[in-house]
Amino acid sequence: MKKILILITSLVISFSVIAQQAPEGGFTSLHVKAQNPTEYTEFLRANAEQIFSSQGPSAAGVCITASGHNYPGEMFVWSAFPTMEAQFSGSENYDVYNVPKRLESLRDIVYSANWKPLKGFKLDPGYERVTRVVVSPENLPAYLAAGVALEAAIQDAGHDFNLGIMTSLGGGSNEVGTLLVRGISRDGAAVGKLVDEYFSGAEWGRSLDAFVALQDAVVADSYEVCEQLYTAN
């Protein structure tokens, strides 16, 4: 019983430290099956102010799955908020089912989720490696530290690269028990260059190996092409 109590106490302390270090703000994601992802994106772009402003995000955009699809037309609409208070408050001002008929005809809703970043990263959408991973609670502080080290190592090697690590809030069965990890590069060529360097024995590869070693499992793995469509005035 004493050992169990010590373990629980240590985990509580770890999560407390993580909570204090987590950056402000958060994201929402509306996952959809689009009849035509490009057409849907262009509709959102043309009507961005009308669609996004009522929710009060600081920025919004889309991510279209490029490989590793769970279904045809897989993509999601994301919104970024400066605080979680603003995020949940904004969700009360938008009904995803009460939209113009044209918008409704372009997609079928799959699910939605809220996201809290556990590691800060630059909001600069691009070509993104996206994994959903399981990390033991006792390894989470080390995992976040390894993520910071990995991002710095790749940037020091001359790459435009950002790494986000998030946990879901209200993501339902689609997101339960996993962390969302986004490795963000400028475009497909930049992603390919990273892959070539890693398999050629790049020094930063050691940081990637140390980061991945702290994962218990990879539940999903895909690439997404993301862009920002809206910025608050």
N, C-alpha and C positions, 0 to 999 in steps of 0.2 A: 504494500500500500504506500509506503514511504517513497519507493522508487517511482511509482505512478504519479504521486503528488509532485515530486521534483520535476518530472517530465512535463506535466501539465503547466507548472509554474514557469518553466523555461520557455515553453511555447508561447505562453501569454506575454512574457517579456519580449520575445522575438517579434510577435505581431505588433506590440506596442511601439517598438523601435521602428518597424516598417511603416506603421501608420504615421509616425512623426516625420519620417523622411519622404513620404509620398508627395508628389507635386499637387498643386491645386488644380481644380477643374476636373472635367470628365467628358465622356462622349456618349452618344446614343447611336445605335445602328438599327436600321429597318431593312431586314433581309427579304428579298423578293425574288420571284421568278419572272424575268422580263421576257415579253414576246420578242423584243428586239432591243438589246441593251443599249446600242448606240442611239436609237430613236428615243428611248426613255430618257437617256442622259441629256440629249439635246432639248427635250421638252422641259426638263428640270432647269437647264441652263437658261432657256428663254424666259422662264417664269420664276426664276430663283427668288427674287424679292418677295413676290406674292406667296410662294410656298414656304419659305424658311423664316421670314422676318417675324412672324407672329410667335414663334417659339423662343426667340431671343438668343440664338446661338451667336458666338463670335465668328464662326466659320462653318461651312457645310460643303459636302461634295459626295462623290460616289466612288465605289471600288467595284470593278468588274473582274470576276474570276477568269484568269487566263489559262490555268491548268490546275488539275486536281479538283474538278467540278464534283459537287454532290448531286447536281441536277442541271439540265440545260437552261441557259439564261440566268445562271446564278450571279447575283450582284447584291450590293446593299448601299443604302443611302446613309451617310454619317453626318452627325452634327457635333461640333465642339463647343463646350461651355466653360466659362471662367471659374464657375463654382458648381458643386453638386446641387446646391440650393437653387441656382438658376436653371440647372438642367431639369430637375424634377418639377419645378414650377412651370417651366416651358412646356413640359409634356402635357400639362392640363389645358394648354391653349391650342392643341392640334389634335384633331381626330383623323387618323389615317384612313378611316372608312368614309369620312365625309369630305370627299374631294371631287373635283370636276370629272365628269364622265370620261373625258379624253384621257386624263391621268389614270383613272381606274382601269381603263381598257388596255393600258400599256404594261401592267404588271399584276401578279398575284402575290399577296402577302404570305410569307412563310413564317416569320417570327420577328420579334424585336428584342433588344437588350440594352442595358445601361453598362457603361464601362468606367472603372476607376483606374487610372494609371498608377502603377506601383513604382515605376522608374520614369523620370522626366525624359522627354525627347522633343526635338524640334518638329513642329507641325509643318511638314514639307512633303506632301504626297508624291508618290512616284511608282516605280515598279517594285513590288513588295513580296518578299518571302514570308508566308504566314503559316505559323504552326500553332496548334493547340496542344499543350503539354501538361503532364502531371508532374508536380514537384512536391516532395514530402514537406510538410510544414517545418520540420526541423532543418531542412536544407534551404528554405526560402531566402533567409538573409544572405547566405553565401551565393545563392543563384542570382539575386539582384546585383550583388557586388561583382559577380563574374560578368553579368551583362554590361555593367558600366565599363569594366576593363576591356571587354570585347569591342564595344563601340569605339573606345579611345584607340585601341590597337589598329582597327581598320581605318579610322580617320588619320592616324599618324602615318599610315602607309600611303596616304594621298587620295583616299576615296571619299566621295560625298556619300556618307552613310549615317543613318540614324537607327537606333534600336528602341522599340517600345515594348513594354511588358505591362499587361493589364489583367485585372480580374473583373469578372462580370457580376452585375447586380440585377437580379430579376431576369436572367437569361433563359430560365426554364431548363428543360432537360437537354436542350441543345448545347448549353455552355457549362453545365454543372460539373464541378470537380476539376476543371482545367484552367490554365492560364493562357492568355492570348499573347503570342510573341510575334512582333512585326519587324522584320529587317528591311529597311527602306533605302532603296537606291534610286538614282535619277531615272534610269531607263533600262531596257532589256540588255543593251550592250554592257552597261555598268555591272549588272547582275552576272552576266556571262564572264566578265573579266575577273570578278571575285571568285567564281567557281574555278576558272583556269588557274588562278594564283594559288588557291587552296590545294588543288591536286598537284601543283608543282612544288609544294612544300613551303609556302609563304610563312614568314615568321608569325604573322598574326593568327595563323591556323592553330597555334598552340592555345591561344585564348578561346577560340571557338571550341576546341576539343574539351577544355576545362569547363566551359559553359554547358555544353551538351551533356557532359558526364554527370551533372547534377540533376538531370531530368530522369524521372522514373519511367516515363513512357511518352511517346508522341501519338496523339489520338487522331490528328488531321494535319495535312501538309499540302499547301497550295501556293500558287503565285497569283497576285492580283495587280491589276493596273488601276491606280487611284488618281483622282484629281479633285481640286477644290473648285466649286462652282459659285460659292457665295461667301462674301466677307461683309460683316456688319459695318455700317457707316460710323 
